[in-house]
């Protein structure tokens, strides 16, 4: 499967919902940052050194024996339109910083279902990620590490015996590992406990951000929680710690959901019913409002208040209503009001088709 197949698909792996999972942890991700020895960090690259780094990584992709790299497609970003680059970001396969690039030595590798991706010459020469549905941090790490091993077969990484892997940002030095989970916490917000919980998470050494990581604001009760320290800890320690914190969050959110269902039955059902009604009937809807209403509907599905709607369909909608996806579907550039109209059409079509 090519990068273009991923661009045109409504589904990638993280949207799936593991059997028996609640709608609390949407996805897990582990990212490894690596740099090539004796080549400047990406922010210092010129055309010659940038092309050299891309050539070395492309050679490793083509010539390294291994099943993971064999399943990946690679394309230079300057061969993709700005819209397609934004779509990769909306699918969580590329960062906004990476997607904005027009230089000839940035590229991306993606496997057949989007569970593995690697950005070339973003902040670091190579940023590999494994992105899977639910709480699967250990599996994400094992897969990302296996991909790292395949790359290292033909690449000479920048590594220091005392400091570990050398990275462009000092906060990534050491393991170069960033682990994160995407969580949905509507009950904490409705019960007034969210700010307290998020403060506690910060005190535990975790960063809390919005849907698209650093620089993005939380919308619709969706939060990305990740480690902040990579130096002085092992990769296993980082993943285990985040796993433990996440399990505690899941337990607390689950208890609050059941309490709301019992103590505020009619208010909760009214809120969820109104959200569903607006999504099914609105003619114009902005992105932030849509995500907030989808959050209420997700809660209703999880608690059994709404039936016949799959979490997979709602995960697909989270991406389908983003600006680049709407414009690709519409076949043209759109201004904000045109996107709001198209977004309402897309939501109506999806919501009515799953009932």
C-alpha positions in Angstrom: 0.0 0.0 0.0 1.3 3.4 -0.9 1.3 6.7 0.9 -1.5 7.8 -1.5 -3.6 4.9 -0.4 -3.3 6.1 3.2 -4.2 9.6 2.1 -7.4 8.4 0.4 -8.5 6.0 3.1 -11.0 6.9 5.7 -9.5 4.4 8.1 -6.1 3.9 9.7 -5.2 1.5 12.5 -5.5 3.8 15.5 -9.2 4.4 14.7 -10.0 0.7 15.5 -11.5 -0.2 18.8 -10.2 -3.2 20.7 -12.9 -5.6 21.7 -14.1 -4.9 25.2 -12.4 -1.5 25.5 -14.3 1.5 26.9 -14.2 4.9 25.2 -11.5 6.3 27.5 -8.1 5.6 25.9 -8.4 6.1 22.2 -4.9 5.4 21.2 -1.3 4.8 22.3 1.9 6.0 20.6 5.6 5.6 21.1 8.0 7.8 19.1 11.7 7.4 18.8 14.0 10.3 17.8 17.2 9.4 16.1 19.9 11.4 14.3 22.7 10.4 11.9 26.3 10.7 13.0 28.5 13.4 11.4 25.6 15.1 9.7 24.2 18.4 11.2 20.9 18.4 13.0 18.0 19.2 10.6 17.8 22.9 11.6 21.4 23.3 10.4 21.0 21.3 7.1 21.7 22.9 3.7 20.8 21.4 0.4 23.9 19.2 0.3 23.8 17.8 3.8 20.0 17.6 3.7 20.1 15.6 0.5 22.8 13.4 2.0 20.7 12.6 5.1 17.7 11.8 2.9 19.8 9.6 0.7 21.2 7.6 3.6 17.7 7.0 5.1 16.3 6.1 1.7 19.1 3.6 1.1 18.4 2.0 4.5 14.7 1.7 3.6 15.4 0.1 0.3 18.3 -2.2 1.3 17.7 -3.3 4.9 16.4 -6.8 5.4 13.4 -6.7 7.6 9.6 -7.1 7.5 8.7 -3.7 8.9 10.7 -1.6 6.4 9.5 -3.9 3.6 5.9 -3.0 4.5 6.6 0.8 4.3 6.3 3.3 1.5 8.4 6.4 1.3 7.7 9.7 -0.4 9.4 13.1 -0.4 7.1 15.8 1.0 7.7 18.1 -2.0 5.9 15.5 -4.1 2.8 16.0 -2.1 0.4 18.9 -2.2 0.0 21.2 0.9 -3.4 19.7 1.3 -2.1 16.1 1.3 0.6 17.0 3.8 -2.1 18.5 6.1 -4.1 15.3 5.8 -1.1 13.3 7.1 -1.1 15.6 10.1 -4.8 15.3 10.7 -4.3 11.5 10.6 -1.6 11.9 13.3 1.1 10.5 10.9 3.1 13.8 10.5 3.6 16.9 12.7 2.4 20.4 11.6 6.1 21.4 11.6 7.0 18.6 9.2 4.0 19.0 7.0 4.6 22.7 6.4 8.0 21.9 4.8 8.6 22.5 1.2 12.3 21.7 1.2 13.4 18.8 -1.1 15.0 16.7 1.7 12.0 16.0 3.9 10.1 12.8 3.5 7.7 10.4 5.2 7.5 6.6 5.5 4.1 4.9 6.2 3.1 1.2 6.4 0.0 -0.3 5.0 -2.4 0.5 7.8 -0.8 3.7 9.3 0.3 2.0 12.5 4.0 2.7 11.7 5.3 6.0 10.3 8.6 7.8 10.2 9.3 11.5 9.5 12.5 12.3 7.8 14.3 15.6 8.7 11.7 17.0 11.0 13.3 18.2 14.3 15.5 15.1 14.1 16.7 13.2 11.1 14.4 10.3 11.8 11.4 10.2 14.0 9.7 6.8 14.1 6.4 6.1 15.6 4.0 3.2 16.3 0.4 4.3 16.8 -2.2 1.7 17.9 -5.7 1.8 19.3 -6.4 1.5 23.1 -3.8 1.0 25.9 -1.0 -0.7 24.0 2.1 1.1 25.0 4.3 -2.0 25.4 3.3 -3.2 22.0 3.9 0.2 20.5 7.4 0.3 22.1 8.3 -3.2 20.9 7.2 -2.4 17.3 8.9 1.0 17.2 12.1 -0.6 18.7 12.0 -3.3 16.0 11.7 -0.7 13.3 14.6 1.2 14.9 16.8 -1.9 14.8 16.0 -2.4 11.1 17.0 1.2 10.3 20.2 0.9 12.5 21.3 -2.1 10.4 22.4 0.4 7.7 22.5 3.7 9.6 25.1 5.2 12.0 23.2 6.9 14.8 24.5 9.9 16.8 25.1 8.2 20.2 27.1 9.1 23.3 28.0 6.4 25.9 27.1 8.7 28.8 24.2 10.7 27.4 22.6 8.1 25.1 21.0 9.1 21.8 21.7 12.7 20.8 18.8 14.8 19.7 18.1 18.3 18.4 16.1 19.2 21.5 17.8 18.5 24.9 14.6 17.2 26.4 14.8 14.2 24.1 18.4 13.3 24.8 18.9 9.8 26.3 16.3 7.3 25.1 14.9 9.7 22.5 11.5 8.1 23.4 8.3 9.9 23.7 5.3 7.8 24.8 1.8 9.2 24.8 -1.9 8.2 25.1 -4.9 9.9 23.7 -7.7 9.9 26.3 -11.3 11.0 26.4 -12.3 12.5 29.8 -15.9 13.9 29.6 -17.0 12.7 33.1 -14.0 14.4 34.8 -15.0 17.6 33.1 -18.7 17.3 33.9 -18.0 16.5 37.5 -15.6 19.4 38.0 -12.6 17.2 38.8 -10.7 17.6 35.5 -8.4 20.5 36.5 -7.4 18.8 39.7 -6.6 15.6 37.9 -4.6 17.4 35.1 -2.6 19.2 37.8 -1.8 15.9 39.5 -0.7 14.5 36.1 1.6 17.4 35.6 3.2 16.9 39.1 3.9 13.3 38.1 6.2 14.5 35.3 3.7 14.2 32.5 2.8 16.7 29.8 -0.9 17.3 28.9 -1.7 18.7 25.5 -4.5 18.7 22.9 -5.3 16.3 20.1 -2.3 17.2 18.0 0.3 17.4 20.7 2.6 20.3 21.4 1.1 23.6 20.6 -2.5 22.3 20.3 -5.3 23.1 22.8 -7.6 20.5 24.2 -11.0 20.4 22.6 -14.0 18.1 23.2 -12.5 16.5 26.3 -9.7 14.9 24.3 -6.2 15.0 25.8 -2.8 13.7 24.9 -0.7 12.7 27.9 3.0 12.0 27.5 6.3 11.7 29.3 8.5 14.7 29.6 11.8 13.1 30.7 13.9 10.8 28.5 17.3 11.1 30.1 18.2 8.8 33.0 15.3 6.4 32.4 15.0 3.2 30.4 12.5 2.9 27.6 10.7 0.2 29.6 10.5 2.4 32.7 9.0 5.3 30.7 6.3 3.1 29.1 5.5 1.3 32.4 5.1 4.6 34.3 2.8 6.1 31.7 0.9 2.8 31.6 0.4 2.9 35.3 -0.8 6.6 35.3 -3.1 5.9 32.4 -4.7 2.9 34.1 -5.4 5.1 37.2 -7.0 7.7 34.9 -9.1 5.1 33.2 -10.3 3.8 36.6 -11.3 7.2 37.9 -13.0 8.3 34.6 -14.9 5.0 34.5 -16.2 5.4 38.1 -17.2 9.0 37.4 -19.2 8.0 34.3 -21.2 5.4 36.3 -21.8 7.9 39.0 -23.1 10.5 36.6 -25.4 7.9 35.0 -26.9 7.2 38.4 -26.9 10.6 40.1 -27.7 12.8 37.1 -29.6 10.4 34.9 -32.0 12.8 33.3 -29.6 15.7 32.9 -27.0 13.4 31.3 -29.5 11.8 28.9 -30.7 15.3 28.0 -27.2 16.6 27.3 -26.4 13.5 25.2 -29.7 13.6 23.3 -29.3 17.3 22.5 -25.8 16.7 21.2 -27.0 13.8 19.0 -29.9 15.9 17.7 -27.7 18.9 16.8 -25.2 16.6 15.0 -27.9 15.0 13.0 -29.7 18.2 12.0 -27.2 21.1 12.0 -26.7 22.8 8.6 -23.6 24.7 9.7 -21.1 23.6 12.4 -17.6 24.7 13.4 -14.8 22.3 14.2 -14.6 22.9 18.0 -18.4 22.7 18.5 -18.5 19.4 16.5 -15.8 17.8 18.6 -17.5 18.9 21.8 -20.8 17.4 20.6 -19.1 14.2 19.4 -17.6 13.9 22.9 -21.1 13.9 24.4 -22.3 11.3 21.9 -19.3 9.1 22.6 -20.1 9.2 26.3 -23.7 8.2 25.4 -22.5 5.3 23.4 -20.1 4.1 26.1 -22.9 4.2 28.8 -25.4 2.5 26.6 -27.6 5.6 26.4 -27.2 5.7 22.6 -27.2 2.5 20.6 -26.4 1.6 17.0 -23.5 4.0 16.8 -20.0 2.5 16.6 -16.9 4.1 18.2 -15.1 3.3 15.0 -17.5 5.5 13.1 -17.0 8.3 15.6 -13.2 7.9 15.4 -13.4 8.2 11.6 -15.5 11.3 12.0 -12.9 13.0 14.3 -10.6 13.0 11.3 -13.1 13.4 8.5 -14.3 16.8 9.9 -10.9 18.3 9.9 -10.2 21.1 7.3 -8.0 19.3 4.9 -10.2 16.2 4.8 -13.3 18.3 4.1 -11.5 20.1 1.3 -10.2 16.9 -0.2 -13.7 15.4 -0.1 -15.1 18.6 -1.6 -12.5 18.6 -4.4 -11.5 22.2 -3.9 -10.2 24.8 -1.4 -12.9 26.1 0.9 -13.2 29.1 3.2 -14.2 28.7 6.9 -18.0 29.0 6.3 -17.9 26.5 3.4 -16.0 24.0 5.6 -18.6 24.5 8.3 -21.4 23.7 5.9 -19.5 20.7 4.5 -18.7 19.5 8.0 -22.4 19.4 8.9 -23.1 17.4 5.7 -20.4 14.9 6.5 -21.6 14.4 10.1 -25.2 14.0 9.1 -24.3 11.4 6.5 -22.2 9.4 9.0 -24.7 9.6 11.9 -27.7 8.6 9.8 -25.8 5.8 8.1 -24.8 4.1 11.4 -28.3 4.1 13.0 
